[in-house]
Amino acid sequence: MKFSNFSNHFSQDSGILQLMNDLGHALNLDQEIYMLGGGNPAAIPQIEARYRAEMIRLLEDGNQFEKMVGNYDSPQGNQRFIEVLAELLNDTFGWPVTSKNIAITNGSQASFGVLFNLFAGQFADRTCKKILLPMTPEYIGYNDVGLGENEIFRANRPVIQDDEDDHLFFKYRVDFSAMDVDDECGAICISRPTNPTGNVITDTELTKLNQLAKQASIPLILDGAYGLPFPGIIFTDAKPVWEDHMVLCLSLSKLGLPGVRTGIVIADAQIIDMITRCNAIFNLSPGRFGPSLLTRLVGNKELIVLCDSIIKPYYKLRVDQAVNLVREYMSDLPVRVHKPEGAMFLWLWFEGLPDTCETLYQNLKKRDVYIIPGSHFFAGLKENWEHKLHCIRVSYAGNEKQVEQGLKIIAQVVRAAYQGAPHKAARIKVAKA
């Protein structure tokens, strides 16, 4: 069978394919597995009960259920949901957002598939532009969404900063001295908090990125799938920000609704118009289920209350538990943890690891533990940096006992890798806090 050149883009191995295949495979296994690799949010009983109550209300409210499943929305998305979301953003944060500034997509991955191809690739004037990632590691799902023949990302290596208060922790910082926002840049993109590391760039860093984007007359794309204003899985001080040159991407997935596949883009009306056109061509319209389920919770602002009072405290408790388990099971190992300031992952750096993270991944699968090798998270970084081969992403959002046992097995497998191999204790470009 012959395929067009278009197929070449999808016939290669990719990190996001590996992640989703592992997730689907593991969930269908009969034996007990330790899923520390997926991006599934935690099953929080109070949140699940609230969504169930909203579903019951839809079922009992005249023909609302029939409208939800029996009609297309417009290509821009559910208009009532868009209107109440605009009101929430206006009333709560004072953002000058109207319904013309919001579009719904079939998940954040779909959002970035459109946005990155709008601002990177070949242009009519024969130039080729790229998405600038101010620092890596960054979200694994970005890597393969560019549909042109050329690499669409350019990334900067971060500065690694020690935590003076707790030497288990380190933090990646944007190296502004090495960042060049030149004519090749079609947009700047950064996630806050970052998947995989849990890094939250500071308000000051975000302001600097804003200024650089404005000066270059390009958009700043801010991936807020785990952040503000919802689901708010951020454990440090951070201010919700949107301006008319920014593109803010949100999602219902990390609210506990990954199955509804609902992404949200807040941007200039011209960008929203382009997303609407792409929705019509590729999807006819985005799905109605997620917006219909949450319209009332957004309209009465209960969603923000649920995030602040239930979702954020739940994840803070779980991350503290996970860090304590790392201290308990890996105290004899040369492990560093990126300071977990948000999201639902631990980013573990095994300094001088004799094996690569890919080998570690394969060895852990043999023990029924699923993680994600860190090397997949460095899209656009051309330099050969050994550090990226020594890191893994671990989710702490799953079953507590499985997370504990999974971390215990990781410690065993890593310990075996170090045995007989001298540990190289030299730090890699570490700056003092």
KEKEBA-576408 format. One record per residue (C-alpha): residue in three letters; residue number from 0; x, z, y. Coordinates in steps of 0.05 Angstrom, whole numbers. Example, Ala and Ser with C-alpha at 12.3 -4.5 7.8 and 13.67 -1.06 7.14 Angstrom:
REM KEKEBA-576408
+------+-----+--------+--------+--------+
: code : pos :      x :      z :      y :
+------+-----+--------+--------+--------+
:  Ala :   0 :    246 :    156 :    -90 :
:  Ser :   1 :    273 :    143 :    -21 :
+------+-----+--------+--------+--------+
END
This chain:
REM KEKEBA-576408
+------+-----+--------+--------+--------+
: code : pos :      x :      z :      y :
+------+-----+--------+--------+--------+
:  Met :   0 :      0 :      0 :      0 :
:  Lys :   1 :     27 :    -18 :     69 :
:  Phe :   2 :     18 :     24 :    131 :
:  Ser :   3 :     31 :      8 :    204 :
:  Asn :   4 :     89 :     37 :    245 :
:  Phe :   5 :     39 :     90 :    267 :
:  Ser :   6 :     44 :    120 :    198 :
:  Asn :   7 :    118 :    133 :    205 :
:  His :   8 :    103 :    191 :    252 :
:  Phe :   9 :     61 :    227 :    199 :
:  Ser :  10 :    101 :    210 :    136 :
:  Gln :  11 :    159 :    256 :    154 :
:  Asp :  12 :    164 :    330 :    136 :
:  Ser :  13 :    144 :    377 :    192 :
:  Gly :  14 :    144 :    451 :    204 :
:  Ile :  15 :     70 :    454 :    222 :
:  Leu :  16 :     52 :    417 :    158 :
:  Gln :  17 :     94 :    466 :    118 :
:  Leu :  18 :     60 :    524 :    152 :
:  Met :  19 :    -11 :    500 :    140 :
:  Asn :  20 :      3 :    477 :     69 :
:  Asp :  21 :     32 :    545 :     52 :
:  Leu :  22 :    -27 :    580 :     83 :
:  Gly :  23 :    -78 :    538 :     46 :
:  His :  24 :    -40 :    542 :    -20 :
:  Ala :  25 :    -30 :    617 :    -15 :
:  Leu :  26 :   -103 :    631 :     -1 :
:  Asn :  27 :   -123 :    594 :    -65 :
:  Leu :  28 :    -75 :    631 :   -111 :
:  Asp :  29 :   -102 :    681 :   -161 :
:  Gln :  30 :    -41 :    727 :   -161 :
:  Glu :  31 :    -25 :    773 :   -103 :
:  Ile :  32 :     16 :    741 :    -49 :
:  Tyr :  33 :     46 :    768 :     15 :
:  Met :  34 :     25 :    721 :     71 :
:  Leu :  35 :     70 :    737 :    128 :
:  Gly :  36 :     79 :    665 :    149 :
:  Gly :  37 :     11 :    641 :    174 :
:  Gly :  38 :    -19 :    643 :    242 :
:  Asn :  39 :    -86 :    673 :    221 :
:  Pro :  40 :   -109 :    728 :    268 :
:  Ala :  41 :   -125 :    797 :    241 :
:  Ala :  42 :   -194 :    812 :    212 :
:  Ile :  43 :   -216 :    867 :    260 :
:  Pro :  44 :   -281 :    898 :    234 :
:  Gln :  45 :   -311 :    914 :    302 :
:  Ile :  46 :   -298 :    844 :    328 :
:  Glu :  47 :   -325 :    811 :    265 :
:  Ala :  48 :   -387 :    853 :    270 :
:  Arg :  49 :   -397 :    832 :    342 :
:  Tyr :  50 :   -392 :    758 :    324 :
:  Arg :  51 :   -439 :    768 :    266 :
:  Ala :  52 :   -490 :    799 :    314 :
:  Glu :  53 :   -484 :    739 :    360 :
:  Met :  54 :   -494 :    692 :    302 :
:  Ile :  55 :   -557 :    730 :    281 :
:  Arg :  56 :   -582 :    726 :    352 :
:  Leu :  57 :   -572 :    650 :    351 :
:  Leu :  58 :   -610 :    645 :    285 :
:  Glu :  59 :   -668 :    686 :    311 :
:  Asp :  60 :   -672 :    656 :    381 :
:  Gly :  61 :   -721 :    599 :    375 :
:  Asn :  62 :   -686 :    534 :    357 :
:  Gln :  63 :   -617 :    553 :    384 :
:  Phe :  64 :   -584 :    546 :    316 :
:  Glu :  65 :   -615 :    477 :    305 :
:  Lys :  66 :   -590 :    454 :    373 :
:  Met :  67 :   -521 :    480 :    358 :
:  Val :  68 :   -513 :    443 :    292 :
:  Gly :  69 :   -559 :    384 :    305 :
:  Asn :  70 :   -534 :    356 :    372 :
:  Tyr :  71 :   -471 :    328 :    403 :
:  Asp :  72 :   -442 :    360 :    465 :
:  Ser :  73 :   -415 :    317 :    521 :
:  Pro :  74 :   -342 :    295 :    513 :
:  Gln :  75 :   -322 :    348 :    563 :
:  Gly :  76 :   -353 :    402 :    520 :
:  Asn :  77 :   -412 :    450 :    521 :
:  Gln :  78 :   -435 :    451 :    593 :
:  Arg :  79 :   -467 :    519 :    592 :
:  Phe :  80 :   -404 :    551 :    563 :
:  Ile :  81 :   -361 :    515 :    615 :
:  Glu :  82 :   -405 :    540 :    671 :
:  Val :  83 :   -404 :    613 :    650 :
:  Leu :  84 :   -329 :    610 :    638 :
:  Ala :  85 :   -318 :    582 :    708 :
:  Glu :  86 :   -360 :    640 :    735 :
:  Leu :  87 :   -320 :    691 :    696 :
:  Leu :  88 :   -253 :    664 :    721 :
:  Asn :  89 :   -279 :    662 :    793 :
:  Asp :  90 :   -309 :    732 :    792 :
:  Thr :  91 :   -254 :    767 :    753 :
:  Phe :  92 :   -191 :    734 :    778 :
:  Gly :  93 :   -212 :    697 :    841 :
:  Trp :  94 :   -189 :    630 :    814 :
:  Pro :  95 :   -219 :    569 :    850 :
:  Val :  96 :   -245 :    540 :    785 :
:  Thr :  97 :   -308 :    499 :    777 :
:  Ser :  98 :   -338 :    464 :    717 :
:  Lys :  99 :   -297 :    403 :    737 :
:  Asn : 100 :   -234 :    442 :    720 :
:  Ile : 101 :   -250 :    459 :    648 :
:  Ala : 102 :   -252 :    418 :    584 :
:  Ile : 103 :   -264 :    438 :    512 :
:  Thr : 104 :   -222 :    410 :    455 :
:  Asn : 105 :   -223 :    418 :    380 :
:  Gly : 106 :   -168 :    471 :    382 :
:  Ser : 107 :   -104 :    482 :    420 :
:  Gln : 108 :    -66 :    434 :    376 :
:  Ala : 109 :   -114 :    379 :    399 :
:  Ser : 110 :   -103 :    401 :    471 :
:  Phe : 111 :    -28 :    394 :    467 :
:  Gly : 112 :    -33 :    329 :    429 :
:  Val : 113 :    -68 :    299 :    489 :
:  Leu : 114 :    -30 :    335 :    545 :
:  Phe : 115 :     40 :    320 :    519 :
:  Asn : 116 :     25 :    247 :    510 :
:  Leu : 117 :     -6 :    243 :    579 :
:  Phe : 118 :     57 :    269 :    613 :
:  Ala : 119 :    113 :    245 :    566 :
:  Gly : 120 :    134 :    180 :    533 :
:  Gln : 121 :    136 :    110 :    561 :
:  Phe : 122 :    109 :     98 :    631 :
:  Ala : 123 :     86 :     33 :    664 :
:  Asp : 124 :    150 :     30 :    706 :
:  Arg : 125 :    190 :     29 :    640 :
:  Thr : 126 :    216 :    100 :    650 :
:  Cys : 127 :    212 :    149 :    593 :
:  Lys : 128 :    194 :    221 :    610 :
:  Lys : 129 :    198 :    285 :    570 :
:  Ile : 130 :    166 :    354 :    567 :
:  Leu : 131 :    215 :    407 :    590 :
:  Leu : 132 :    214 :    471 :    550 :
:  Pro : 133 :    249 :    523 :    594 :
:  Met : 134 :    273 :    560 :    532 :
:  Thr : 135 :    269 :    556 :    458 :
:  Pro : 136 :    247 :    580 :    407 :
:  Glu : 137 :    177 :    554 :    422 :
:  Tyr : 138 :    112 :    542 :    384 :
:  Ile : 139 :    123 :    502 :    319 :
:  Gly : 140 :     60 :    461 :    331 :
:  Tyr : 141 :     90 :    426 :    392 :
:  Asn : 142 :    144 :    391 :    352 :
:  Asp : 143 :    109 :    330 :    324 :
:  Val : 144 :     51 :    314 :    371 :
:  Gly : 145 :     89 :    260 :    410 :
:  Leu : 146 :     63 :    192 :    387 :
:  Gly : 147 :    119 :    148 :    416 :
:  Glu : 148 :    183 :    129 :    381 :
:  Asn : 149 :    226 :    174 :    425 :
:  Glu : 150 :    235 :    249 :    425 :
:  Ile : 151 :    188 :    276 :    479 :
:  Phe : 152 :    220 :    345 :    488 :
:  Arg : 153 :    280 :    371 :    524 :
:  Ala : 154 :    295 :    444 :    515 :
:  Asn : 155 :    341 :    497 :    543 :
:  Arg : 156 :    378 :    549 :    503 :
:  Pro : 157 :    360 :    619 :    526 :
:  Val : 158 :    404 :    677 :    547 :
:  Ile : 159 :    401 :    733 :    495 :
:  Gln : 160 :    395 :    801 :    528 :
:  Asp : 161 :    405 :    868 :    493 :
:  Asp : 162 :    354 :    923 :    502 :
:  Glu : 163 :    393 :    982 :    530 :
:  Asp : 164 :    341 :   1033 :    508 :
:  Asp : 165 :    335 :   1010 :    436 :
:  His : 166 :    390 :    968 :    405 :
:  Leu : 167 :    345 :    942 :    350 :
:  Phe : 168 :    313 :    898 :    403 :
:  Phe : 169 :    337 :    838 :    441 :
:  Lys : 170 :    301 :    791 :    488 :
:  Tyr : 171 :    306 :    717 :    506 :
:  Arg : 172 :    310 :    702 :    580 :
:  Val : 173 :    302 :    635 :    616 :
:  Asp : 174 :    371 :    610 :    637 :
:  Phe : 175 :    352 :    582 :    705 :
:  Ser : 176 :    424 :    565 :    719 :
:  Ala : 177 :    423 :    514 :    663 :
:  Met : 178 :    354 :    485 :    678 :
:  Asp : 179 :    352 :    417 :    710 :
:  Val : 180 :    283 :    392 :    730 :
:  Asp : 181 :    302 :    320 :    742 :
:  Asp : 182 :    265 :    253 :    743 :
:  Glu : 183 :    263 :    252 :    667 :
:  Cys : 184 :    215 :    312 :    666 :
:  Gly : 185 :    141 :    295 :    662 :
:  Ala : 186 :    118 :    367 :    656 :
:  Ile : 187 :    144 :    437 :    643 :
:  Cys : 188 :    112 :    476 :    586 :
:  Ile : 189 :    120 :    548 :    565 :
:  Ser : 190 :     78 :    596 :    523 :
:  Arg : 191 :     61 :    667 :    546 :
:  Pro : 192 :     66 :    706 :    501 :
:  Thr : 193 :    110 :    661 :    458 :
:  Asn : 194 :     96 :    643 :    387 :
:  Pro : 195 :    143 :    657 :    349 :
:  Thr : 196 :    180 :    712 :    386 :
:  Gly : 197 :    127 :    753 :    422 :
:  Asn : 198 :    166 :    741 :    487 :
:  Val : 199 :    127 :    748 :    552 :
:  Ile : 200 :    162 :    716 :    611 :
:  Thr : 201 :    158 :    761 :    672 :
:  Asp : 202 :    115 :    747 :    732 :
:  Thr : 203 :    179 :    732 :    770 :
:  Glu : 204 :    202 :    681 :    718 :
:  Leu : 205 :    133 :    648 :    719 :
:  Thr : 206 :    136 :    644 :    795 :
:  Lys : 207 :    203 :    609 :    791 :
:  Leu : 208 :    177 :    559 :    740 :
:  Asn : 209 :    117 :    547 :    786 :
:  Gln : 210 :    162 :    532 :    844 :
:  Leu : 211 :    205 :    484 :    804 :
:  Ala : 212 :    143 :    447 :    780 :
:  Lys : 213 :    115 :    442 :    850 :
:  Gln : 214 :    181 :    417 :    878 :
:  Ala : 215 :    184 :    363 :    824 :
:  Ser : 216 :    110 :    345 :    833 :
:  Ile : 217 :     97 :    356 :    759 :
:  Pro : 218 :     48 :    402 :    723 :
:  Leu : 219 :     67 :    469 :    693 :
:  Ile : 220 :     32 :    474 :    626 :
:  Leu : 221 :     21 :    547 :    607 :
:  Asp : 222 :      2 :    560 :    535 :
:  Gly : 223 :    -41 :    623 :    536 :
:  Ala : 224 :    -67 :    620 :    464 :
:  Tyr : 225 :    -47 :    693 :    453 :
:  Gly : 226 :    -48 :    715 :    525 :
:  Leu : 227 :    -88 :    720 :    589 :
:  Pro : 228 :   -144 :    723 :    605 :
:  Phe : 229 :   -163 :    725 :    531 :
:  Pro : 230 :   -148 :    747 :    477 :
:  Gly : 231 :   -100 :    789 :    519 :
:  Ile : 232 :    -50 :    806 :    463 :
:  Ile : 233 :      3 :    827 :    513 :
:  Phe : 234 :     37 :    895 :    512 :
:  Thr : 235 :     75 :    891 :    577 :
:  Asp : 236 :     57 :    881 :    650 :
:  Ala : 237 :     34 :    809 :    663 :
:  Lys : 238 :    -12 :    779 :    714 :
:  Pro : 239 :    -63 :    724 :    697 :
:  Val : 240 :    -44 :    663 :    737 :
:  Trp : 241 :    -74 :    594 :    750 :
:  Glu : 242 :    -63 :    545 :    807 :
:  Asp : 243 :    -88 :    474 :    816 :
:  His : 244 :    -21 :    443 :    793 :
:  Met : 245 :    -21 :    486 :    730 :
:  Val : 246 :    -52 :    469 :    663 :
:  Leu : 247 :    -74 :    532 :    627 :
:  Cys : 248 :    -90 :    524 :    553 :
:  Leu : 249 :   -132 :    577 :    519 :
:  Ser : 250 :   -162 :    583 :    450 :
:  Leu : 251 :   -217 :    620 :    412 :
:  Ser : 252 :   -173 :    623 :    350 :
:  Lys : 253 :   -135 :    688 :    365 :
:  Leu : 254 :   -200 :    722 :    385 :
:  Gly : 255 :   -213 :    720 :    310 :
:  Leu : 256 :   -246 :    652 :    308 :
:  Pro : 257 :   -194 :    602 :    281 :
:  Gly : 258 :   -246 :    567 :    239 :
:  Val : 259 :   -288 :    544 :    298 :
:  Arg : 260 :   -229 :    502 :    324 :
:  Thr : 261 :   -242 :    511 :    398 :
:  Gly : 262 :   -190 :    499 :    451 :
:  Ile : 263 :   -199 :    506 :    527 :
:  Val : 264 :   -160 :    469 :    581 :
:  Ile : 265 :   -164 :    492 :    654 :
:  Ala : 266 :   -132 :    441 :    700 :
:  Asp : 267 :   -140 :    393 :    758 :
:  Ala : 268 :   -203 :    351 :    754 :
:  Gln : 269 :   -163 :    288 :    743 :
:  Ile : 270 :   -130 :    318 :    681 :
:  Ile : 271 :   -197 :    343 :    656 :
:  Asp : 272 :   -225 :    273 :    663 :
:  Met : 273 :   -169 :    245 :    620 :
:  Ile : 274 :   -181 :    298 :    566 :
:  Thr : 275 :   -255 :    282 :    568 :
:  Arg : 276 :   -240 :    208 :    557 :
:  Cys : 277 :   -194 :    224 :    499 :
:  Asn : 278 :   -246 :    270 :    468 :
:  Ala : 279 :   -297 :    214 :    470 :
:  Ile : 280 :   -250 :    163 :    438 :
:  Phe : 281 :   -220 :    207 :    383 :
:  Asn : 282 :   -276 :    258 :    370 :
:  Leu : 283 :   -339 :    233 :    405 :
:  Ser : 284 :   -346 :    305 :    429 :
:  Pro : 285 :   -315 :    374 :    414 :
:  Gly : 286 :   -351 :    421 :    367 :
:  Arg : 287 :   -409 :    464 :    392 :
:  Phe : 288 :   -403 :    523 :    346 :
:  Gly : 289 :   -349 :    563 :    381 :
:  Pro : 290 :   -377 :    555 :    452 :
:  Ser : 291 :   -448 :    569 :    429 :
:  Leu : 292 :   -427 :    632 :    394 :
:  Leu : 293 :   -389 :    660 :    454 :
:  Thr : 294 :   -430 :    636 :    513 :
:  Arg : 295 :   -467 :    701 :    522 :
:  Leu : 296 :   -404 :    745 :    513 :
:  Val : 297 :   -369 :    703 :    566 :
:  Gly : 298 :   -429 :    702 :    612 :
:  Asn : 299 :   -437 :    777 :    613 :
:  Lys : 300 :   -361 :    788 :    613 :
:  Glu : 301 :   -365 :    830 :    550 :
:  Leu : 302 :   -310 :    786 :    520 :
:  Ile : 303 :   -258 :    815 :    568 :
:  Val : 304 :   -280 :    885 :    550 :
:  Leu : 305 :   -273 :    871 :    476 :
:  Cys : 306 :   -203 :    843 :    488 :
:  Asp : 307 :   -181 :    904 :    528 :
:  Ser : 308 :   -214 :    958 :    487 :
:  Ile : 309 :   -209 :    932 :    415 :
:  Ile : 310 :   -165 :    871 :    405 :
:  Lys : 311 :   -104 :    890 :    446 :
:  Pro : 312 :   -101 :    963 :    420 :
:  Tyr : 313 :   -109 :    939 :    349 :
:  Tyr : 314 :    -49 :    893 :    353 :
:  Lys : 315 :     -7 :    945 :    390 :
:  Leu : 316 :    -18 :    994 :    333 :
:  Arg : 317 :     -1 :    941 :    281 :
:  Val : 318 :     63 :    918 :    316 :
:  Asp : 319 :     88 :    990 :    322 :
:  Gln : 320 :     75 :    999 :    248 :
:  Ala : 321 :    113 :    935 :    231 :
:  Val : 322 :    173 :    954 :    274 :
:  Asn : 323 :    175 :   1023 :    240 :
:  Leu : 324 :    176 :    988 :    172 :
:  Val : 325 :    234 :    945 :    194 :
:  Arg : 326 :    271 :   1008 :    214 :
:  Glu : 327 :    255 :   1040 :    147 :
:  Tyr : 328 :    271 :    983 :    100 :
:  Met : 329 :    326 :    946 :    138 :
:  Ser : 330 :    366 :   1002 :    169 :
:  Asp : 331 :    428 :    982 :    130 :
:  Leu : 332 :    422 :    909 :    149 :
:  Pro : 333 :    448 :    873 :    211 :
:  Val : 334 :    378 :    856 :    235 :
:  Arg : 335 :    355 :    848 :    306 :
:  Val : 336 :    282 :    843 :    328 :
:  His : 337 :    260 :    805 :    390 :
:  Lys : 338 :    225 :    856 :    433 :
:  Pro : 339 :    151 :    847 :    413 :
:  Glu : 340 :    116 :    841 :    479 :
:  Gly : 341 :     55 :    803 :    453 :
:  Ala : 342 :     24 :    756 :    402 :
:  Met : 343 :     23 :    776 :    328 :
:  Phe : 344 :     92 :    762 :    301 :
:  Leu : 345 :    160 :    794 :    292 :
:  Trp : 346 :    220 :    749 :    304 :
:  Leu : 347 :    277 :    775 :    260 :
:  Trp : 348 :    349 :    754 :    272 :
:  Phe : 349 :    396 :    769 :    215 :
:  Glu : 350 :    465 :    765 :    248 :
:  Gly : 351 :    516 :    727 :    207 :
:  Leu : 352 :    466 :    712 :    151 :
:  Pro : 353 :    506 :    678 :     95 :
:  Asp : 354 :    446 :    634 :     77 :
:  Thr : 355 :    405 :    592 :    123 :
:  Cys : 356 :    334 :    613 :    141 :
:  Glu : 357 :    309 :    554 :    100 :
:  Thr : 358 :    344 :    581 :     38 :
:  Leu : 359 :    317 :    650 :     53 :
:  Tyr : 360 :    247 :    619 :     58 :
:  Gln : 361 :    253 :    586 :    -10 :
:  Asn : 362 :    280 :    650 :    -42 :
:  Leu : 363 :    224 :    691 :    -13 :
:  Lys : 364 :    171 :    642 :    -39 :
:  Lys : 365 :    197 :    657 :   -109 :
:  Arg : 366 :    178 :    729 :    -95 :
:  Asp : 367 :    109 :    709 :    -69 :
:  Val : 368 :    128 :    725 :      3 :
:  Tyr : 369 :    112 :    672 :     55 :
:  Ile : 370 :    148 :    670 :    122 :
:  Ile : 371 :    167 :    613 :    169 :
:  Pro : 372 :    241 :    592 :    176 :
:  Gly : 373 :    263 :    599 :    248 :
:  Ser : 374 :    297 :    532 :    252 :
:  His : 375 :    229 :    497 :    260 :
:  Phe : 376 :    218 :    529 :    328 :
:  Phe : 377 :    273 :    495 :    367 :
:  Ala : 378 :    242 :    429 :    387 :
:  Gly : 379 :    283 :    390 :    438 :
:  Leu : 380 :    346 :    432 :    431 :
:  Lys : 381 :    401 :    382 :    415 :
:  Glu : 382 :    461 :    428 :    412 :
:  Asn : 383 :    484 :    456 :    345 :
:  Trp : 384 :    467 :    530 :    352 :
:  Glu : 385 :    480 :    572 :    291 :
:  His : 386 :    433 :    626 :    316 :
:  Lys : 387 :    372 :    585 :    299 :
:  Leu : 388 :    391 :    584 :    226 :
:  His : 389 :    390 :    660 :    221 :
:  Cys : 390 :    320 :    676 :    247 :
:  Ile : 391 :    252 :    680 :    214 :
:  Arg : 392 :    181 :    690 :    239 :
:  Val : 393 :    139 :    744 :    205 :
:  Ser : 394 :     65 :    756 :    218 :
:  Tyr : 395 :     41 :    828 :    219 :
:  Ala : 396 :    -33 :    810 :    227 :
:  Gly : 397 :    -52 :    810 :    153 :
:  Asn : 398 :    -70 :    865 :    104 :
:  Glu : 399 :    -29 :    927 :    121 :
:  Lys : 400 :     -6 :    940 :     49 :
:  Gln : 401 :     14 :    868 :     40 :
:  Val : 402 :     53 :    867 :    105 :
:  Glu : 403 :     90 :    930 :     83 :
:  Gln : 404 :    106 :    903 :     14 :
:  Gly : 405 :    125 :    836 :     43 :
:  Leu : 406 :    175 :    868 :     92 :
:  Lys : 407 :    203 :    910 :     35 :
:  Ile : 408 :    215 :    847 :     -7 :
:  Ile : 409 :    246 :    811 :     53 :
:  Ala : 410 :    295 :    869 :     59 :
:  Gln : 411 :    313 :    863 :    -15 :
:  Val : 412 :    324 :    788 :    -12 :
:  Val : 413 :    364 :    790 :     52 :
:  Arg : 414 :    406 :    848 :     25 :
:  Ala : 415 :    423 :    806 :    -37 :
:  Ala : 416 :    444 :    749 :      8 :
:  Tyr : 417 :    494 :    792 :     45 :
:  Gln : 418 :    523 :    823 :    -17 :
:  Gly : 419 :    593 :    796 :    -29 :
:  Ala : 420 :    593 :    759 :     39 :
:  Pro : 421 :    628 :    790 :     99 :
:  His : 422 :    582 :    802 :    158 :
:  Lys : 423 :    601 :    767 :    222 :
:  Ala : 424 :    583 :    818 :    274 :
:  Ala : 425 :    599 :    775 :    335 :
:  Arg : 426 :    540 :    769 :    382 :
:  Ile : 427 :    518 :    701 :    406 :
:  Lys : 428 :    516 :    695 :    482 :
:  Val : 429 :    491 :    766 :    493 :
:  Ala : 430 :    480 :    790 :    564 :
:  Lys : 431 :    473 :    863 :    583 :
:  Ala : 432 :    405 :    884 :    609 :
+------+-----+--------+--------+--------+
END
